[in-house]
Amino acid sequence: MDTNKATQSFESEINKELQKRVKSISRDSSLAHIILWVSIIASFASAIMVASGQQIFINNIWLAIVAGIPGLVVLLDKTFDFARRSSSGIMYKIELQELKNDYDFGKINAYRAAQRLQEITRRHESSFLKVGFLAGERQAIAPEQYYSETPAYKENKIEQSEINAMVQKSHSANGNGISSNGVKQ
């Protein structure tokens, strides 16, 4: 495959994925708020209907239906957990935007950016299995592979063990017991 064509394909894919994340975050956040408000309003309305003592509906079955809405809403919220899906989507979008910025500003090349995109996608798509009421049952049926919560990429980042090794090396290089900063060891 032509490198230029692959680069354009990557750029298109990341832009499309970012647009998808923005839409899903908006949808999940809106649904979380709607579910909360429907529950509150239905609970309040049924309490007012009972407290008023007047027969608002011809049949009490409608009052029972209105009073049952909060329970149904809780079931929907626990099953789909829109609030957690929204926050998970936000984290996904942040990582995608960070990847896009790294690529756009030349910090990484297209090949490494494509690899990081796959890592990010794998980690976040598998995290959706953990969301919702039935997450425990789903995990028992199809266990997910372990993916590290820390990114596998390390561009321009030095790990603490590497820093410690460099410090020890600089200390041992001066055989006289004085470190490079002039402090006696």
C-alpha positions as CSV (number, residue, x, y, z in Angstrom):
1,M,0.0,0.0,0.0
2,D,1.2,3.5,-0.8
3,T,2.5,5.3,2.3
4,N,0.7,8.5,1.3
5,K,-2.6,6.6,0.9
6,A,-2.1,4.8,4.3
7,T,-1.4,8.2,6.0
8,Q,-4.6,9.7,4.5
9,S,-6.5,6.6,5.6
10,F,-5.2,7.0,9.1
11,E,-6.1,10.6,9.2
12,S,-9.6,9.9,8.0
13,E,-10.0,7.1,10.5
14,I,-8.9,9.1,13.5
15,N,-11.2,12.1,12.5
16,K,-14.1,9.7,12.0
17,E,-13.5,8.1,15.4
18,L,-13.3,11.5,17.1
19,Q,-16.6,12.5,15.5
20,K,-18.2,9.2,16.7
21,R,-16.9,9.8,20.2
22,V,-18.4,13.3,20.4
23,K,-21.8,12.0,19.2
24,S,-21.8,9.1,21.7
25,I,-20.7,11.3,24.6
26,S,-23.5,13.7,23.9
27,R,-26.1,10.9,23.5
28,D,-25.1,9.1,26.6
29,S,-24.9,12.3,28.7
30,S,-28.3,13.4,27.5
31,L,-29.8,10.0,28.2
32,A,-28.3,9.9,31.7
33,H,-29.9,13.3,32.5
34,I,-33.2,12.4,30.9
35,I,-33.5,9.2,32.9
36,L,-32.7,11.0,36.1
37,W,-35.3,13.7,35.5
38,V,-38.0,11.2,34.3
39,S,-37.5,9.3,37.6
40,I,-37.7,12.4,39.7
41,I,-40.8,13.8,38.0
42,A,-42.6,10.5,38.0
43,S,-41.9,9.9,41.7
44,F,-43.0,13.4,42.6
45,A,-46.1,13.2,40.4
46,S,-47.2,9.9,41.9
47,A,-46.7,11.3,45.4
48,I,-48.8,14.4,44.7
49,M,-51.5,12.2,43.2
50,V,-51.7,10.0,46.2
51,A,-51.4,12.9,48.7
52,S,-54.2,14.9,47.0
53,G,-56.7,12.2,47.7
54,Q,-58.6,13.0,44.6
55,Q,-59.1,10.5,41.8
56,I,-57.1,12.0,39.0
57,F,-57.5,9.1,36.7
58,I,-60.7,7.1,36.0
59,N,-58.9,4.0,37.1
60,N,-56.2,3.6,39.8
61,I,-54.2,1.5,37.3
62,W,-52.8,4.7,35.8
63,L,-51.6,5.9,39.2
64,A,-49.8,2.5,39.6
65,I,-48.2,2.9,36.2
66,V,-46.9,6.4,37.0
67,A,-45.7,5.2,40.4
68,G,-43.8,2.3,38.8
69,I,-41.9,4.5,36.3
70,P,-39.1,5.3,38.8
71,G,-38.4,1.6,39.3
72,L,-38.3,1.1,35.5
73,V,-36.0,4.1,35.1
74,V,-33.6,2.7,37.8
75,L,-33.6,-0.6,35.9
76,L,-32.7,1.2,32.6
77,D,-30.0,3.2,34.3
78,K,-28.4,0.2,36.0
79,T,-28.6,-1.9,32.8
80,F,-27.1,0.7,30.4
81,D,-25.3,3.0,32.9
82,F,-25.3,6.0,30.5
83,A,-23.4,8.3,32.9
84,R,-20.4,5.9,33.1
85,R,-20.5,5.3,29.4
86,S,-20.4,9.1,28.9
87,S,-17.4,9.5,31.2
88,S,-15.7,6.5,29.6
89,G,-16.3,8.1,26.2
90,I,-14.8,11.4,27.3
91,M,-11.6,9.6,28.3
92,Y,-11.5,7.8,25.0
93,K,-11.9,11.1,23.2
94,I,-9.2,12.7,25.2
95,E,-6.7,9.9,24.3
96,L,-7.7,10.1,20.6
97,Q,-7.2,13.9,20.6
98,E,-3.8,13.5,22.3
99,L,-2.9,10.9,19.6
100,K,-4.1,13.2,16.9
101,N,-2.1,16.1,18.3
102,D,1.1,14.0,18.6
103,Y,0.7,13.0,15.0
104,D,-0.2,16.5,13.7
105,F,2.7,18.1,15.4
106,G,5.2,15.5,14.2
107,K,5.9,13.9,17.5
108,I,5.2,10.4,16.1
109,N,5.1,9.0,12.6
110,A,2.0,7.6,10.9
111,Y,2.9,4.0,11.5
112,R,3.4,4.5,15.3
113,A,0.2,6.6,15.4
114,A,-1.7,3.8,13.8
115,Q,-0.3,1.3,16.3
116,R,-1.3,3.6,19.2
117,L,-4.8,4.0,17.7
118,Q,-5.2,0.3,17.8
119,E,-4.0,0.1,21.4
120,I,-6.4,2.9,22.4
121,T,-9.3,1.3,20.6
122,R,-8.7,-2.1,22.0
123,R,-8.4,-0.8,25.6
124,H,-11.5,1.4,25.4
125,E,-13.8,-0.9,23.4
126,S,-13.1,-3.7,25.9
127,S,-13.9,-1.3,28.8
128,F,-17.5,-1.2,27.6
129,L,-17.9,-4.8,28.7
130,K,-17.5,-3.6,32.2
131,V,-20.4,-1.0,32.1
132,G,-23.9,-1.7,33.2
133,F,-25.9,-4.0,35.5
134,L,-25.0,-7.3,33.8
135,A,-21.2,-6.5,33.5
136,G,-20.3,-9.2,36.1
137,E,-22.2,-11.9,34.2
138,R,-20.8,-10.9,30.9
139,Q,-17.2,-11.0,32.2
140,A,-17.8,-14.5,33.6
141,I,-19.1,-15.7,30.2
142,A,-16.4,-14.0,28.0
143,P,-13.4,-13.0,30.1
144,E,-11.6,-10.1,28.6
145,Q,-7.9,-10.1,28.1
146,Y,-5.8,-8.0,30.5
147,Y,-4.8,-4.7,29.0
148,S,-2.6,-2.4,31.0
149,E,-4.3,0.9,32.1
150,T,-1.1,2.7,31.3
151,P,-0.3,3.3,27.6
152,A,2.2,1.0,26.0
153,Y,3.8,3.9,24.1
154,K,6.6,5.9,25.6
155,E,7.6,8.6,23.1
156,N,9.9,11.1,24.8
157,K,9.1,9.7,28.3
158,I,11.8,8.3,30.5
159,E,10.8,5.8,33.1
160,Q,11.9,6.0,36.7
161,S,14.0,2.9,36.5
162,E,15.9,4.4,33.5
163,I,16.5,7.6,35.5
164,N,17.8,5.6,38.5
165,A,20.2,3.7,36.3
166,M,21.5,6.9,34.8
167,V,22.0,8.4,38.3
168,Q,23.9,5.3,39.5
169,K,26.0,5.3,36.4
170,S,27.0,8.9,36.9
171,H,27.8,8.3,40.6
172,S,30.0,5.2,39.8
173,A,31.8,7.0,36.9
174,N,33.4,9.3,39.4
175,G,35.6,6.9,41.3
176,N,36.5,9.5,43.9
177,G,33.2,9.3,45.8
178,I,32.0,12.8,44.7
179,S,29.0,12.9,42.5
180,S,28.7,15.1,39.4
181,N,26.9,17.8,41.3
182,G,29.8,18.1,43.8
183,V,28.1,16.3,46.8
184,K,30.3,13.9,48.7
185,Q,28.9,10.4,48.7
